[in-house]
Amino acid sequence: MAELKKIMIVDDSRLVRMALVRNLKDHFEIREEGDGEAAWQQLLVDPEIKAVISDLQMPRLDGFGLLERVRESQLPR
């Protein structure tokens, strides 16, 4: 069986994360985070994460800030 690609779902709403996980779990290995800062920290240490689905309005670091960090980073993916 093929290994599933890892994605990250970032949303401060647990219910939204649960709904997305329910719909995507058969197709992807999923990592969840509740805010952009926690998501950024995971992206720094886990090179296997291939895509991010993010809310825009979150505490600590919003989705726009997370996207800006990803675009400006030197991460090799």
C-alpha positions as CSV (number, residue, x, y, z in Angstrom):
1,M,0.0,0.0,0.0
2,A,1.3,3.5,-0.9
3,E,2.3,5.8,1.9
4,L,-0.1,8.7,2.4
5,K,1.2,12.3,2.0
6,K,1.2,14.3,5.2
7,I,-0.8,17.5,5.4
8,M,-1.5,20.0,8.2
9,I,-4.9,21.4,9.1
10,V,-4.6,24.7,11.0
11,D,-7.7,26.1,12.6
12,D,-8.6,27.4,16.1
13,S,-12.0,25.7,15.8
14,R,-11.8,22.1,16.9
15,L,-15.1,21.4,15.1
16,V,-13.8,22.6,11.8
17,R,-10.6,20.5,12.2
18,M,-12.7,17.5,13.0
19,A,-14.9,18.0,9.9
20,L,-11.8,18.3,7.6
21,V,-10.1,15.3,9.2
22,R,-13.2,13.2,8.7
23,N,-13.3,14.1,5.0
24,L,-9.6,13.8,4.3
25,K,-8.3,11.0,6.6
26,D,-8.6,8.3,3.9
27,H,-6.4,10.2,1.5
28,F,-3.8,11.9,3.7
29,E,-1.9,11.5,6.9
30,I,-3.1,14.5,8.9
31,R,-1.4,16.8,11.5
32,E,-3.6,19.3,13.3
33,E,-2.7,22.6,15.0
34,G,-4.9,25.2,16.6
35,D,-3.0,28.3,15.7
36,G,-0.5,29.6,13.1
37,E,2.4,29.8,15.5
38,A,2.1,26.1,16.5
39,A,1.7,25.2,12.8
40,W,4.9,27.2,11.9
41,Q,6.9,25.3,14.6
42,Q,5.7,22.0,13.2
43,L,6.6,23.0,9.6
44,L,10.1,23.8,10.8
45,V,10.7,20.3,12.3
46,D,8.6,18.1,10.1
47,P,9.8,18.1,6.4
48,E,7.2,15.4,5.5
49,I,4.3,18.0,5.6
50,K,3.5,18.6,2.0
51,A,0.5,21.0,2.2
52,V,-1.3,23.2,4.7
53,I,-5.0,24.0,5.0
54,S,-5.4,27.0,7.2
55,D,-8.0,29.3,8.7
56,L,-7.3,33.0,8.3
57,Q,-8.4,34.4,11.6
58,M,-6.6,32.6,14.5
59,P,-4.9,33.6,17.8
60,R,-1.1,34.2,18.0
61,L,-0.4,34.0,14.3
62,D,-3.2,34.3,11.8
63,G,-3.4,32.5,8.4
64,F,-2.0,35.4,6.5
65,G,1.1,35.6,8.8
66,L,1.6,31.8,8.5
67,L,1.5,32.1,4.7
68,E,3.9,35.0,4.8
69,R,6.4,33.0,6.8
70,V,6.1,30.0,4.5
71,R,6.7,32.1,1.4
72,E,9.7,33.9,2.9
73,S,11.3,30.8,4.4
74,Q,14.2,28.9,3.1
75,L,12.5,25.6,3.8
76,P,13.5,23.1,1.0
77,R,9.9,22.2,0.1
